[in-house]
Amino acid sequence: MPVTKSAIRAMRKSNRRAIRNKSHRTALKTAVHHVYNAKNVEEGKLALKNAISLIDRLKHKGILHPNAVARKKSRLTKRINVISSKTVNQ
C-alpha cells in the first residue's frame, strides 16, 4: 500500500483510469467481435467502419498504442477483404 499522500492520490487516479480504460477495451472487443461474426459482406463492412472509428478514438485518447491500432485495423480489413473476395469468386 502507498505510504505518502501523493502516492495515495496517484493510486486513486490510477484506479479511476483503469476502470474507464476497461470499459473502452470491452467496447473494442465487442466491435471486433461484430466484424469477425458478420454474416455477409455488407454487414461486415458496416461493422468494420464502426470498429475502425472506435479504434481511432481510443488511439486519440491514448488508450491504445499507435502500432496496436495499425495492427488491429490491418487485420480487420484483411478479414473483410477475404470475405468479400470469397463472395465475388463464387
PDB file of N, CA, C and O in Angstrom:
ATOM      1  N   MET A   1       0.837  -1.182   0.000  1.00  0.00           N
ATOM      2  CA  MET A   1       0.000   0.000   0.000  1.00  0.00           C
ATOM      3  C   MET A   1       0.881   1.244   0.000  1.00  0.00           C
ATOM      4  O   MET A   1       1.971   1.244   0.574  1.00  0.00           O
ATOM      5  N   PRO A   2       0.402   2.303  -0.647  1.00  0.00           N
ATOM      6  CA  PRO A   2       1.181   3.533  -0.674  1.00  0.00           C
ATOM      7  C   PRO A   2       1.235   4.183   0.713  1.00  0.00           C
ATOM      8  O   PRO A   2       0.330   4.037   1.534  1.00  0.00           O
ATOM      9  N   VAL A   3       2.314   4.892   0.930  1.00  0.00           N
ATOM     10  CA  VAL A   3       2.530   5.493   2.240  1.00  0.00           C
ATOM     11  C   VAL A   3       2.291   7.000   2.188  1.00  0.00           C
ATOM     12  O   VAL A   3       1.600   7.546   3.048  1.00  0.00           O
ATOM     13  N   THR A   4       2.846   7.664   1.205  1.00  0.00           N
ATOM     14  CA  THR A   4       2.740   9.120   1.146  1.00  0.00           C
ATOM     15  C   THR A   4       1.386   9.547   0.586  1.00  0.00           C
ATOM     16  O   THR A   4       0.702   8.782  -0.094  1.00  0.00           O
ATOM     17  N   LYS A   5       1.020  10.795   0.894  1.00  0.00           N
ATOM     18  CA  LYS A   5      -0.263  11.320   0.418  1.00  0.00           C
ATOM     19  C   LYS A   5      -0.308  11.358  -1.100  1.00  0.00           C
ATOM     20  O   LYS A   5      -1.329  11.032  -1.706  1.00  0.00           O
ATOM     21  N   SER A   6       0.788  11.753  -1.705  1.00  0.00           N
ATOM     22  CA  SER A   6       0.792  11.845  -3.170  1.00  0.00           C
ATOM     23  C   SER A   6       0.661  10.462  -3.807  1.00  0.00           C
ATOM     24  O   SER A   6       0.026  10.319  -4.851  1.00  0.00           O
ATOM     25  N   ALA A   7       1.253   9.449  -3.187  1.00  0.00           N
ATOM     26  CA  ALA A   7       1.138   8.085  -3.706  1.00  0.00           C
ATOM     27  C   ALA A   7      -0.291   7.566  -3.552  1.00  0.00           C
ATOM     28  O   ALA A   7      -0.779   6.826  -4.406  1.00  0.00           O
ATOM     29  N   ILE A   8      -0.951   7.948  -2.479  1.00  0.00           N
ATOM     30  CA  ILE A   8      -2.344   7.548  -2.271  1.00  0.00           C
ATOM     31  C   ILE A   8      -3.225   8.180  -3.338  1.00  0.00           C
ATOM     32  O   ILE A   8      -4.087   7.514  -3.911  1.00  0.00           O
ATOM     33  N   ARG A   9      -3.011   9.458  -3.605  1.00  0.00           N
ATOM     34  CA  ARG A   9      -3.781  10.146  -4.646  1.00  0.00           C
ATOM     35  C   ARG A   9      -3.503   9.534  -6.013  1.00  0.00           C
ATOM     36  O   ARG A   9      -4.414   9.356  -6.821  1.00  0.00           O
ATOM     37  N   ALA A  10      -2.239   9.216  -6.263  1.00  0.00           N
ATOM     38  CA  ALA A  10      -1.878   8.608  -7.546  1.00  0.00           C
ATOM     39  C   ALA A  10      -2.552   7.251  -7.714  1.00  0.00           C
ATOM     40  O   ALA A  10      -2.976   6.903  -8.816  1.00  0.00           O
ATOM     41  N   MET A  11      -2.655   6.485  -6.635  1.00  0.00           N
ATOM     42  CA  MET A  11      -3.315   5.188  -6.708  1.00  0.00           C
ATOM     43  C   MET A  11      -4.801   5.353  -7.011  1.00  0.00           C
ATOM     44  O   MET A  11      -5.357   4.600  -7.810  1.00  0.00           O
ATOM     45  N   ARG A  12      -5.448   6.331  -6.379  1.00  0.00           N
ATOM     46  CA  ARG A  12      -6.863   6.572  -6.657  1.00  0.00           C
ATOM     47  C   ARG A  12      -7.065   6.959  -8.120  1.00  0.00           C
ATOM     48  O   ARG A  12      -7.994   6.489  -8.777  1.00  0.00           O
ATOM     49  N   LYS A  13      -6.194   7.810  -8.610  1.00  0.00           N
ATOM     50  CA  LYS A  13      -6.294   8.243 -10.005  1.00  0.00           C
ATOM     51  C   LYS A  13      -6.063   7.072 -10.946  1.00  0.00           C
ATOM     52  O   LYS A  13      -6.752   6.937 -11.957  1.00  0.00           O
ATOM     53  N   SER A  14      -5.102   6.233 -10.618  1.00  0.00           N
ATOM     54  CA  SER A  14      -4.806   5.060 -11.431  1.00  0.00           C
ATOM     55  C   SER A  14      -5.999   4.112 -11.471  1.00  0.00           C
ATOM     56  O   SER A  14      -6.320   3.560 -12.523  1.00  0.00           O
ATOM     57  N   ASN A  15      -6.657   3.923 -10.328  1.00  0.00           N
ATOM     58  CA  ASN A  15      -7.829   3.052 -10.276  1.00  0.00           C
ATOM     59  C   ASN A  15      -8.979   3.595 -11.110  1.00  0.00           C
ATOM     60  O   ASN A  15      -9.655   2.839 -11.808  1.00  0.00           O
ATOM     61  N   ARG A  16      -9.204   4.905 -11.040  1.00  0.00           N
ATOM     62  CA  ARG A  16     -10.269   5.516 -11.856  1.00  0.00           C
ATOM     63  C   ARG A  16      -9.980   5.328 -13.337  1.00  0.00           C
ATOM     64  O   ARG A  16     -10.880   4.990 -14.106  1.00  0.00           O
ATOM     65  N   ARG A  17      -8.743   5.543 -13.740  1.00  0.00           N
ATOM     66  CA  ARG A  17      -8.370   5.398 -15.148  1.00  0.00           C
ATOM     67  C   ARG A  17      -8.493   3.944 -15.602  1.00  0.00           C
ATOM     68  O   ARG A  17      -8.916   3.672 -16.726  1.00  0.00           O
ATOM     69  N   ALA A  18      -8.123   3.022 -14.732  1.00  0.00           N
ATOM     70  CA  ALA A  18      -8.203   1.606 -15.082  1.00  0.00           C
ATOM     71  C   ALA A  18      -9.645   1.198 -15.336  1.00  0.00           C
ATOM     72  O   ALA A  18      -9.921   0.442 -16.267  1.00  0.00           O
ATOM     73  N   ILE A  19     -10.567   1.692 -14.515  1.00  0.00           N
ATOM     74  CA  ILE A  19     -11.989   1.376 -14.713  1.00  0.00           C
ATOM     75  C   ILE A  19     -12.477   1.944 -16.035  1.00  0.00           C
ATOM     76  O   ILE A  19     -13.172   1.263 -16.789  1.00  0.00           O
ATOM     77  N   ARG A  20     -12.119   3.184 -16.317  1.00  0.00           N
ATOM     78  CA  ARG A  20     -12.536   3.831 -17.567  1.00  0.00           C
ATOM     79  C   ARG A  20     -11.929   3.118 -18.768  1.00  0.00           C
ATOM     80  O   ARG A  20     -12.621   2.872 -19.757  1.00  0.00           O
ATOM     81  N   ASN A  21     -10.660   2.787 -18.695  1.00  0.00           N
ATOM     82  CA  ASN A  21     -10.000   2.110 -19.810  1.00  0.00           C
ATOM     83  C   ASN A  21     -10.576   0.718 -20.030  1.00  0.00           C
ATOM     84  O   ASN A  21     -10.638   0.246 -21.165  1.00  0.00           O
ATOM     85  N   LYS A  22     -10.996   0.057 -18.958  1.00  0.00           N
ATOM     86  CA  LYS A  22     -11.568  -1.276 -19.098  1.00  0.00           C
ATOM     87  C   LYS A  22     -12.860  -1.217 -19.900  1.00  0.00           C
ATOM     88  O   LYS A  22     -13.103  -2.091 -20.733  1.00  0.00           O
ATOM     89  N   SER A  23     -13.681  -0.220 -19.671  1.00  0.00           N
ATOM     90  CA  SER A  23     -14.925  -0.111 -20.435  1.00  0.00           C
ATOM     91  C   SER A  23     -14.638   0.151 -21.908  1.00  0.00           C
ATOM     92  O   SER A  23     -15.338  -0.363 -22.780  1.00  0.00           O
ATOM     93  N   HIS A  24     -13.615   0.942 -22.185  1.00  0.00           N
ATOM     94  CA  HIS A  24     -13.237   1.197 -23.580  1.00  0.00           C
ATOM     95  C   HIS A  24     -12.723  -0.071 -24.252  1.00  0.00           C
ATOM     96  O   HIS A  24     -13.071  -0.353 -25.399  1.00  0.00           O
ATOM     97  N   ARG A  25     -11.896  -0.835 -23.541  1.00  0.00           N
ATOM     98  CA  ARG A  25     -11.363  -2.071 -24.117  1.00  0.00           C
ATOM     99  C   ARG A  25     -12.466  -3.095 -24.351  1.00  0.00           C
ATOM    100  O   ARG A  25     -12.426  -3.843 -25.328  1.00  0.00           O
ATOM    101  N   THR A  26     -13.449  -3.127 -23.457  1.00  0.00           N
ATOM    102  CA  THR A  26     -14.575  -4.035 -23.632  1.00  0.00           C
ATOM    103  C   THR A  26     -15.374  -3.661 -24.868  1.00  0.00           C
ATOM    104  O   THR A  26     -15.782  -4.533 -25.635  1.00  0.00           O
ATOM    105  N   ALA A  27     -15.598  -2.371 -25.064  1.00  0.00           N
ATOM    106  CA  ALA A  27     -16.311  -1.905 -26.260  1.00  0.00           C
ATOM    107  C   ALA A  27     -15.533  -2.266 -27.517  1.00  0.00           C
ATOM    108  O   ALA A  27     -16.125  -2.624 -28.535  1.00  0.00           O
ATOM    109  N   LEU A  28     -14.213  -2.173 -27.450  1.00  0.00           N
ATOM    110  CA  LEU A  28     -13.379  -2.529 -28.594  1.00  0.00           C
ATOM    111  C   LEU A  28     -13.508  -4.017 -28.917  1.00  0.00           C
ATOM    112  O   LEU A  28     -13.640  -4.388 -30.083  1.00  0.00           O
ATOM    113  N   LYS A  29     -13.472  -4.861 -27.900  1.00  0.00           N
ATOM    114  CA  LYS A  29     -13.614  -6.302 -28.120  1.00  0.00           C
ATOM    115  C   LYS A  29     -14.961  -6.619 -28.761  1.00  0.00           C
ATOM    116  O   LYS A  29     -15.046  -7.478 -29.638  1.00  0.00           O
ATOM    117  N   THR A  30     -16.004  -5.935 -28.330  1.00  0.00           N
ATOM    118  CA  THR A  30     -17.332  -6.146 -28.899  1.00  0.00           C
ATOM    119  C   THR A  30     -17.352  -5.742 -30.368  1.00  0.00           C
ATOM    120  O   THR A  30     -17.905  -6.460 -31.201  1.00  0.00           O
ATOM    121  N   ALA A  31     -16.751  -4.594 -30.692  1.00  0.00           N
ATOM    122  CA  ALA A  31     -16.720  -4.125 -32.079  1.00  0.00           C
ATOM    123  C   ALA A  31     -15.955  -5.101 -32.969  1.00  0.00           C
ATOM    124  O   ALA A  31     -16.385  -5.386 -34.087  1.00  0.00           O
ATOM    125  N   VAL A  32     -14.839  -5.609 -32.488  1.00  0.00           N
ATOM    126  CA  VAL A  32     -14.051  -6.575 -33.250  1.00  0.00           C
ATOM    127  C   VAL A  32     -14.842  -7.867 -33.418  1.00  0.00           C
ATOM    128  O   VAL A  32     -14.806  -8.486 -34.482  1.00  0.00           O
ATOM    129  N   HIS A  33     -15.552  -8.270 -32.376  1.00  0.00           N
ATOM    130  CA  HIS A  33     -16.383  -9.474 -32.424  1.00  0.00           C
ATOM    131  C   HIS A  33     -17.451  -9.338 -33.518  1.00  0.00           C
ATOM    132  O   HIS A  33     -17.735 -10.299 -34.233  1.00  0.00           O
ATOM    133  N   HIS A  34     -18.041  -8.145 -33.646  1.00  0.00           N
ATOM    134  CA  HIS A  34     -19.049  -7.922 -34.681  1.00  0.00           C
ATOM    135  C   HIS A  34     -18.455  -8.061 -36.079  1.00  0.00           C
ATOM    136  O   HIS A  34     -19.117  -8.562 -36.988  1.00  0.00           O
ATOM    137  N   VAL A  35     -17.220  -7.626 -36.254  1.00  0.00           N
ATOM    138  CA  VAL A  35     -16.571  -7.747 -37.566  1.00  0.00           C
ATOM    139  C   VAL A  35     -16.333  -9.217 -37.894  1.00  0.00           C
ATOM    140  O   VAL A  35     -16.622  -9.660 -39.005  1.00  0.00           O
ATOM    141  N   TYR A  36     -15.814  -9.968 -36.942  1.00  0.00           N
ATOM    142  CA  TYR A  36     -15.487 -11.369 -37.205  1.00  0.00           C
ATOM    143  C   TYR A  36     -16.726 -12.243 -37.386  1.00  0.00           C
ATOM    144  O   TYR A  36     -16.660 -13.275 -38.054  1.00  0.00           O
ATOM    145  N   ASN A  37     -17.847 -11.845 -36.804  1.00  0.00           N
ATOM    146  CA  ASN A  37     -19.056 -12.652 -36.901  1.00  0.00           C
ATOM    147  C   ASN A  37     -20.077 -12.084 -37.876  1.00  0.00           C
ATOM    148  O   ASN A  37     -21.266 -12.389 -37.782  1.00  0.00           O
ATOM    149  N   ALA A  38     -19.622 -11.267 -38.805  1.00  0.00           N
ATOM    150  CA  ALA A  38     -20.545 -10.704 -39.796  1.00  0.00           C
ATOM    151  C   ALA A  38     -21.060 -11.817 -40.696  1.00  0.00           C
ATOM    152  O   ALA A  38     -20.315 -12.706 -41.107  1.00  0.00           O
ATOM    153  N   LYS A  39     -22.341 -11.746 -40.988  1.00  0.00           N
ATOM    154  CA  LYS A  39     -22.971 -12.798 -41.785  1.00  0.00           C
ATOM    155  C   LYS A  39     -22.810 -12.584 -43.284  1.00  0.00           C
ATOM    156  O   LYS A  39     -22.811 -13.544 -44.054  1.00  0.00           O
ATOM    157  N   ASN A  40     -22.673 -11.340 -43.698  1.00  0.00           N
ATOM    158  CA  ASN A  40     -22.473 -11.059 -45.122  1.00  0.00           C
ATOM    159  C   ASN A  40     -21.511  -9.883 -45.276  1.00  0.00           C
ATOM    160  O   ASN A  40     -21.085  -9.281 -44.290  1.00  0.00           O
ATOM    161  N   VAL A  41     -21.179  -9.571 -46.508  1.00  0.00           N
ATOM    162  CA  VAL A  41     -20.159  -8.554 -46.777  1.00  0.00           C
ATOM    163  C   VAL A  41     -20.631  -7.170 -46.334  1.00  0.00           C
ATOM    164  O   VAL A  41     -19.856  -6.409 -45.755  1.00  0.00           O
ATOM    165  N   GLU A  42     -21.891  -6.839 -46.600  1.00  0.00           N
ATOM    166  CA  GLU A  42     -22.384  -5.507 -46.249  1.00  0.00           C
ATOM    167  C   GLU A  42     -22.370  -5.299 -44.731  1.00  0.00           C
ATOM    168  O   GLU A  42     -21.957  -4.251 -44.235  1.00  0.00           O
ATOM    169  N   GLU A  43     -22.821  -6.300 -44.024  1.00  0.00           N
ATOM    170  CA  GLU A  43     -22.812  -6.224 -42.566  1.00  0.00           C
ATOM    171  C   GLU A  43     -21.372  -6.123 -42.053  1.00  0.00           C
ATOM    172  O   GLU A  43     -21.096  -5.388 -41.105  1.00  0.00           O
ATOM    173  N   GLY A  44     -20.469  -6.856 -42.677  1.00  0.00           N
ATOM    174  CA  GLY A  44     -19.063  -6.819 -42.286  1.00  0.00           C
ATOM    175  C   GLY A  44     -18.432  -5.467 -42.527  1.00  0.00           C
ATOM    176  O   GLY A  44     -17.660  -4.978 -41.703  1.00  0.00           O
ATOM    177  N   LYS A  45     -18.760  -4.862 -43.658  1.00  0.00           N
ATOM    178  CA  LYS A  45     -18.192  -3.539 -43.962  1.00  0.00           C
ATOM    179  C   LYS A  45     -18.707  -2.485 -42.997  1.00  0.00           C
ATOM    180  O   LYS A  45     -17.957  -1.600 -42.585  1.00  0.00           O
ATOM    181  N   LEU A  46     -19.973  -2.570 -42.635  1.00  0.00           N
ATOM    182  CA  LEU A  46     -20.523  -1.634 -41.658  1.00  0.00           C
ATOM    183  C   LEU A  46     -19.864  -1.833 -40.294  1.00  0.00           C
ATOM    184  O   LEU A  46     -19.507  -0.862 -39.627  1.00  0.00           O
ATOM    185  N   ALA A  47     -19.706  -3.078 -39.888  1.00  0.00           N
ATOM    186  CA  ALA A  47     -19.055  -3.375 -38.608  1.00  0.00           C
ATOM    187  C   ALA A  47     -17.599  -2.918 -38.629  1.00  0.00           C
ATOM    188  O   ALA A  47     -17.085  -2.420 -37.627  1.00  0.00           O
ATOM    189  N   LEU A  48     -16.934  -3.087 -39.778  1.00  0.00           N
ATOM    190  CA  LEU A  48     -15.544  -2.640 -39.912  1.00  0.00           C
ATOM    191  C   LEU A  48     -15.442  -1.129 -39.771  1.00  0.00           C
ATOM    192  O   LEU A  48     -14.544  -0.621 -39.100  1.00  0.00           O
ATOM    193  N   LYS A  49     -16.357  -0.419 -40.399  1.00  0.00           N
ATOM    194  CA  LYS A  49     -16.358   1.045 -40.315  1.00  0.00           C
ATOM    195  C   LYS A  49     -16.522   1.486 -38.868  1.00  0.00           C
ATOM    196  O   LYS A  49     -15.815   2.385 -38.413  1.00  0.00           O
ATOM    197  N   ASN A  50     -17.450   0.863 -38.136  1.00  0.00           N
ATOM    198  CA  ASN A  50     -17.665   1.215 -36.737  1.00  0.00           C
ATOM    199  C   ASN A  50     -16.453   0.859 -35.876  1.00  0.00           C
ATOM    200  O   ASN A  50     -16.073   1.621 -34.988  1.00  0.00           O
ATOM    201  N   ALA A  51     -15.852  -0.297 -36.140  1.00  0.00           N
ATOM    202  CA  ALA A  51     -14.694  -0.733 -35.357  1.00  0.00           C
ATOM    203  C   ALA A  51     -13.497   0.188 -35.587  1.00  0.00           C
ATOM    204  O   ALA A  51     -12.802   0.549 -34.637  1.00  0.00           O
ATOM    205  N   ILE A  52     -13.254   0.565 -36.831  1.00  0.00           N
ATOM    206  CA  ILE A  52     -12.121   1.450 -37.127  1.00  0.00           C
ATOM    207  C   ILE A  52     -12.328   2.810 -36.488  1.00  0.00           C
ATOM    208  O   ILE A  52     -11.379   3.417 -35.991  1.00  0.00           O
ATOM    209  N   SER A  53     -13.562   3.292 -36.498  1.00  0.00           N
ATOM    210  CA  SER A  53     -13.864   4.562 -35.855  1.00  0.00           C
ATOM    211  C   SER A  53     -13.560   4.498 -34.361  1.00  0.00           C
ATOM    212  O   SER A  53     -12.952   5.411 -33.802  1.00  0.00           O
ATOM    213  N   LEU A  54     -13.988   3.418 -33.726  1.00  0.00           N
ATOM    214  CA  LEU A  54     -13.730   3.240 -32.297  1.00  0.00           C
ATOM    215  C   LEU A  54     -12.234   3.112 -32.021  1.00  0.00           C
ATOM    216  O   LEU A  54     -11.727   3.695 -31.062  1.00  0.00           O
ATOM    217  N   ILE A  55     -11.539   2.364 -32.845  1.00  0.00           N
ATOM    218  CA  ILE A  55     -10.094   2.181 -32.670  1.00  0.00           C
ATOM    219  C   ILE A  55      -9.373   3.520 -32.766  1.00  0.00           C
ATOM    220  O   ILE A  55      -8.476   3.801 -31.970  1.00  0.00           O
ATOM    221  N   ASP A  56      -9.759   4.347 -33.734  1.00  0.00           N
ATOM    222  CA  ASP A  56      -9.125   5.656 -33.886  1.00  0.00           C
ATOM    223  C   ASP A  56      -9.399   6.561 -32.685  1.00  0.00           C
ATOM    224  O   ASP A  56      -8.522   7.314 -32.261  1.00  0.00           O
ATOM    225  N   ARG A  57     -10.616   6.488 -32.138  1.00  0.00           N
ATOM    226  CA  ARG A  57     -10.929   7.289 -30.951  1.00  0.00           C
ATOM    227  C   ARG A  57     -10.083   6.848 -29.755  1.00  0.00           C
ATOM    228  O   ARG A  57      -9.611   7.681 -28.981  1.00  0.00           O
ATOM    229  N   LEU A  58      -9.894   5.530 -29.609  1.00  0.00           N
ATOM    230  CA  LEU A  58      -9.095   5.038 -28.491  1.00  0.00           C
ATOM    231  C   LEU A  58      -7.629   5.416 -28.665  1.00  0.00           C
ATOM    232  O   LEU A  58      -6.928   5.650 -27.680  1.00  0.00           O
ATOM    233  N   LYS A  59      -7.165   5.477 -29.897  1.00  0.00           N
ATOM    234  CA  LYS A  59      -5.793   5.924 -30.144  1.00  0.00           C
ATOM    235  C   LYS A  59      -5.652   7.387 -29.747  1.00  0.00           C
ATOM    236  O   LYS A  59      -4.678   7.775 -29.101  1.00  0.00           O
ATOM    237  N   HIS A  60      -6.628   8.192 -30.136  1.00  0.00           N
ATOM    238  CA  HIS A  60      -6.585   9.623 -29.830  1.00  0.00           C
ATOM    239  C   HIS A  60      -6.595   9.864 -28.317  1.00  0.00           C
ATOM    240  O   HIS A  60      -5.958  10.799 -27.832  1.00  0.00           O
ATOM    241  N   LYS A  61      -7.318   9.022 -27.572  1.00  0.00           N
ATOM    242  CA  LYS A  61      -7.383   9.173 -26.117  1.00  0.00           C
ATOM    243  C   LYS A  61      -6.154   8.607 -25.413  1.00  0.00           C
ATOM    244  O   LYS A  61      -5.971   8.818 -24.214  1.00  0.00           O
ATOM    245  N   GLY A  62      -5.302   7.880 -26.162  1.00  0.00           N
ATOM    246  CA  GLY A  62      -4.096   7.337 -25.564  1.00  0.00           C
ATOM    247  C   GLY A  62      -4.294   5.987 -24.908  1.00  0.00           C
ATOM    248  O   GLY A  62      -3.429   5.528 -24.162  1.00  0.00           O
ATOM    249  N   ILE A  63      -5.424   5.342 -25.175  1.00  0.00           N
ATOM    250  CA  ILE A  63      -5.697   4.042 -24.571  1.00  0.00           C
ATOM    251  C   ILE A  63      -4.985   2.936 -25.339  1.00  0.00           C
ATOM    252  O   ILE A  63      -4.556   1.942 -24.753  1.00  0.00           O
ATOM    253  N   LEU A  64      -4.862   3.110 -26.649  1.00  0.00           N
ATOM    254  CA  LEU A  64      -4.174   2.132 -27.489  1.00  0.00           C
ATOM    255  C   LEU A  64      -2.895   2.723 -28.056  1.00  0.00           C
ATOM    256  O   LEU A  64      -2.838   3.910 -28.378  1.00  0.00           O
ATOM    257  N   HIS A  65      -1.882   1.898 -28.175  1.00  0.00           N
ATOM    258  CA  HIS A  65      -0.617   2.298 -28.780  1.00  0.00           C
ATOM    259  C   HIS A  65      -0.811   2.422 -30.292  1.00  0.00           C
ATOM    260  O   HIS A  65      -1.551   1.632 -30.880  1.00  0.00           O
ATOM    261  N   PRO A  66      -0.166   3.391 -30.928  1.00  0.00           N
ATOM    262  CA  PRO A  66      -0.339   3.565 -32.384  1.00  0.00           C
ATOM    263  C   PRO A  66      -0.032   2.319 -33.208  1.00  0.00           C
ATOM    264  O   PRO A  66      -0.707   2.060 -34.205  1.00  0.00           O
ATOM    265  N   ASN A  67       0.977   1.541 -32.808  1.00  0.00           N
ATOM    266  CA  ASN A  67       1.280   0.323 -33.560  1.00  0.00           C
ATOM    267  C   ASN A  67       0.184  -0.722 -33.380  1.00  0.00           C
ATOM    268  O   ASN A  67      -0.130  -1.463 -34.312  1.00  0.00           O
ATOM    269  N   ALA A  68      -0.396  -0.784 -32.191  1.00  0.00           N
ATOM    270  CA  ALA A  68      -1.504  -1.713 -31.953  1.00  0.00           C
ATOM    271  C   ALA A  68      -2.707  -1.316 -32.786  1.00  0.00           C
ATOM    272  O   ALA A  68      -3.431  -2.175 -33.290  1.00  0.00           O
ATOM    273  N   VAL A  69      -2.920  -0.021 -32.931  1.00  0.00           N
ATOM    274  CA  VAL A  69      -4.021   0.481 -33.765  1.00  0.00           C
ATOM    275  C   VAL A  69      -3.823   0.046 -35.210  1.00  0.00           C
ATOM    276  O   VAL A  69      -4.748  -0.462 -35.844  1.00  0.00           O
ATOM    277  N   ALA A  70      -2.637   0.242 -35.719  1.00  0.00           N
ATOM    278  CA  ALA A  70      -2.355  -0.132 -37.110  1.00  0.00           C
ATOM    279  C   ALA A  70      -2.529  -1.636 -37.309  1.00  0.00           C
ATOM    280  O   ALA A  70      -3.084  -2.074 -38.317  1.00  0.00           O
ATOM    281  N   ARG A  71      -2.062  -2.413 -36.359  1.00  0.00           N
ATOM    282  CA  ARG A  71      -2.174  -3.867 -36.465  1.00  0.00           C
ATOM    283  C   ARG A  71      -3.630  -4.317 -36.454  1.00  0.00           C
ATOM    284  O   ARG A  71      -4.025  -5.156 -37.264  1.00  0.00           O
ATOM    285  N   LYS A  72      -4.429  -3.770 -35.546  1.00  0.00           N
ATOM    286  CA  LYS A  72      -5.838  -4.155 -35.453  1.00  0.00           C
ATOM    287  C   LYS A  72      -6.600  -3.766 -36.713  1.00  0.00           C
ATOM    288  O   LYS A  72      -7.381  -4.559 -37.240  1.00  0.00           O
ATOM    289  N   LYS A  73      -6.375  -2.548 -37.197  1.00  0.00           N
ATOM    290  CA  LYS A  73      -7.071  -2.098 -38.398  1.00  0.00           C
ATOM    291  C   LYS A  73      -6.681  -2.947 -39.600  1.00  0.00           C
ATOM    292  O   LYS A  73      -7.528  -3.277 -40.430  1.00  0.00           O
ATOM    293  N   SER A  74      -5.418  -3.299 -39.694  1.00  0.00           N
ATOM    294  CA  SER A  74      -4.945  -4.108 -40.811  1.00  0.00           C
ATOM    295  C   SER A  74      -5.581  -5.492 -40.787  1.00  0.00           C
ATOM    296  O   SER A  74      -6.042  -5.985 -41.816  1.00  0.00           O
ATOM    297  N   ARG A  75      -5.606  -6.115 -39.621  1.00  0.00           N
ATOM    298  CA  ARG A  75      -6.160  -7.464 -39.518  1.00  0.00           C
ATOM    299  C   ARG A  75      -7.662  -7.481 -39.792  1.00  0.00           C
ATOM    300  O   ARG A  75      -8.165  -8.392 -40.449  1.00  0.00           O
ATOM    301  N   LEU A  76      -8.370  -6.486 -39.293  1.00  0.00           N
ATOM    302  CA  LEU A  76      -9.811  -6.431 -39.527  1.00  0.00           C
ATOM    303  C   LEU A  76     -10.119  -6.197 -41.003  1.00  0.00           C
ATOM    304  O   LEU A  76     -11.016  -6.825 -41.566  1.00  0.00           O
ATOM    305  N   THR A  77      -9.366  -5.287 -41.626  1.00  0.00           N
ATOM    306  CA  THR A  77      -9.570  -5.004 -43.045  1.00  0.00           C
ATOM    307  C   THR A  77      -9.251  -6.227 -43.884  1.00  0.00           C
ATOM    308  O   THR A  77      -9.968  -6.545 -44.833  1.00  0.00           O
ATOM    309  N   LYS A  78      -8.175  -6.909 -43.530  1.00  0.00           N
ATOM    310  CA  LYS A  78      -7.807  -8.125 -44.250  1.00  0.00           C
ATOM    311  C   LYS A  78      -8.915  -9.166 -44.140  1.00  0.00           C
ATOM    312  O   LYS A  78      -9.221  -9.858 -45.112  1.00  0.00           O
ATOM    313  N   ARG A  79      -9.513  -9.276 -42.965  1.00  0.00           N
ATOM    314  CA  ARG A  79     -10.593 -10.245 -42.749  1.00  0.00           C
ATOM    315  C   ARG A  79     -11.793  -9.938 -43.659  1.00  0.00           C
ATOM    316  O   ARG A  79     -12.347 -10.846 -44.278  1.00  0.00           O
ATOM    317  N   ILE A  80     -12.183  -8.689 -43.738  1.00  0.00           N
ATOM    318  CA  ILE A  80     -13.324  -8.299 -44.580  1.00  0.00           C
ATOM    319  C   ILE A  80     -12.984  -8.491 -46.052  1.00  0.00           C
ATOM    320  O   ILE A  80     -13.843  -8.900 -46.834  1.00  0.00           O
ATOM    321  N   ASN A  81     -11.747  -8.203 -46.441  1.00  0.00           N
ATOM    322  CA  ASN A  81     -11.352  -8.391 -47.841  1.00  0.00           C
ATOM    323  C   ASN A  81     -11.401  -9.863 -48.236  1.00  0.00           C
ATOM    324  O   ASN A  81     -11.770 -10.188 -49.364  1.00  0.00           O
ATOM    325  N   VAL A  82     -11.036 -10.746 -47.331  1.00  0.00           N
ATOM    326  CA  VAL A  82     -11.114 -12.188 -47.608  1.00  0.00           C
ATOM    327  C   VAL A  82     -12.570 -12.607 -47.795  1.00  0.00           C
ATOM    328  O   VAL A  82     -12.897 -13.359 -48.712  1.00  0.00           O
ATOM    329  N   ILE A  83     -13.433 -12.114 -46.919  1.00  0.00           N
ATOM    330  CA  ILE A  83     -14.852 -12.453 -47.025  1.00  0.00           C
ATOM    331  C   ILE A  83     -15.432 -11.944 -48.340  1.00  0.00           C
ATOM    332  O   ILE A  83     -16.172 -12.661 -49.014  1.00  0.00           O
ATOM    333  N   SER A  84     -15.098 -10.715 -48.703  1.00  0.00           N
ATOM    334  CA  SER A  84     -15.654 -10.127 -49.929  1.00  0.00           C
ATOM    335  C   SER A  84     -15.084 -10.811 -51.173  1.00  0.00           C
ATOM    336  O   SER A  84     -15.785 -10.947 -52.175  1.00  0.00           O
ATOM    337  N   SER A  85     -13.823 -11.241 -51.119  1.00  0.00           N
ATOM    338  CA  SER A  85     -13.271 -11.919 -52.296  1.00  0.00           C
ATOM    339  C   SER A  85     -13.876 -13.306 -52.482  1.00  0.00           C
ATOM    340  O   SER A  85     -14.011 -13.775 -53.612  1.00  0.00           O
ATOM    341  N   LYS A  86     -14.242 -13.965 -51.383  1.00  0.00           N
ATOM    342  CA  LYS A  86     -14.889 -15.266 -51.482  1.00  0.00           C
ATOM    343  C   LYS A  86     -16.268 -15.138 -52.118  1.00  0.00           C
ATOM    344  O   LYS A  86     -16.660 -15.988 -52.917  1.00  0.00           O
ATOM    345  N   THR A  87     -17.005 -14.090 -51.776  1.00  0.00           N
ATOM    346  CA  THR A  87     -18.344 -13.923 -52.334  1.00  0.00           C
ATOM    347  C   THR A  87     -18.287 -13.510 -53.793  1.00  0.00           C
ATOM    348  O   THR A  87     -19.184 -13.853 -54.563  1.00  0.00           O
ATOM    349  N   VAL A  88     -17.255 -12.782 -54.189  1.00  0.00           N
ATOM    350  CA  VAL A  88     -17.100 -12.371 -55.593  1.00  0.00           C
ATOM    351  C   VAL A  88     -16.724 -13.561 -56.445  1.00  0.00           C
ATOM    352  O   VAL A  88     -17.213 -13.692 -57.567  1.00  0.00           O
ATOM    353  N   ASN A  89     -15.861 -14.439 -55.940  1.00  0.00           N
ATOM    354  CA  ASN A  89     -15.405 -15.586 -56.707  1.00  0.00           C
ATOM    355  C   ASN A  89     -16.463 -16.674 -56.848  1.00  0.00           C
ATOM    356  O   ASN A  89     -16.379 -17.490 -57.765  1.00  0.00           O
ATOM    357  N   GLN A  90     -17.436 -16.704 -55.980  1.00  0.00           N
ATOM    358  CA  GLN A  90     -18.446 -17.763 -56.041  1.00  0.00           C
ATOM    359  C   GLN A  90     -19.558 -17.436 -56.993  1.00  0.00           C
ATOM    360  O   GLN A  90     -20.485 -18.230 -57.154  1.00  0.00           O
TER     361      GLN A  90
END
